[in-house]
Amino acid sequence: MRRAAIVRRSAIAAAGFALLVATSAHATSLQNENLITPLPTGFKIGWRKIIPNRMTMVEYVPSGETVNDWSRMVTVQVFFHLSNIDPDRYIAGVANHWRAGCPGGDGKKVFGGFENGFATALWFLACPRNPQTGKPENTFFKAISGQDSLYVVQYAYRRTLSRDVATPGLRYLKTVFACDTRRADRPCPKLP
């Protein structure tokens, strides 16, 4: 059974946790707006921060690695109460900071449009040599603008980007989406 992390606004208020592992033992249905993020195969939670009613952030790294020494990292951020934000504009702002912090860094839009009824943007940001680590850092950013929150998922690599490196990240980000049980045009998956 494939597990998925699901961000639920109601879970924040009720339990103080933003990311829940949904399996048949943990959840039977989704409510309201949700971010569906499959747990990356071979990854573990490396770090988590929750600021109630403001934001949550979880970083996943491959098993055997840490958030300080990683080859790949998936970061999931939820910014509560940031609704109907232009996802391209958000990532463009991130790209400006990225360029300022990395000599030779660049950002390019890969996709912009709608997925499951939500405004969505996918960008690629490249840093040939991160000044803090001395290593290349390449990241795909996917931002999804919801009615309740802004969702940002990143898939980062600490190596020069090539097709064999980029493909898993892009495949993973295709599986990330938002849904809303309150709207028929934004359907949520049925949980086992």
Number of C-alpha atoms within 10 A of each C-alpha: 6 9 14 19 20 20 26 20 22 16 15 21 12 9 8 13 18 26 24 15 16 21 15 12 8 11 12 11 13 19 14 14 23 23 27 20 22 18 19 20 11 10 17 18 18 19 13 15 13 17 14 13 14 13 19 21 18 18 21 24 24 19 13 10 16 18 15 9 12 17 15 22 26 26 19 22 20 25 18 20 15 16 15 15 17 17 25 22 12 16 23 17 11 15 22 13 12 19 16 12 14 18 13 13 21 17 21 14 16 12 13 15 13 12 16 14 18 21 19 23 24 24 22 20 21 25 23 19 19 19 12 8 11 10 15 18 22 26 22 23 26 27 27 29 25 26 14 17 22 24 27 24 24 22 23 24 22 21 16 15 16 8 7 8 15 17 12 13 21 15 10 17 20 13 10 19 23 25 24 23 16 12 12 10 12 16 15 23 11 8 13 12
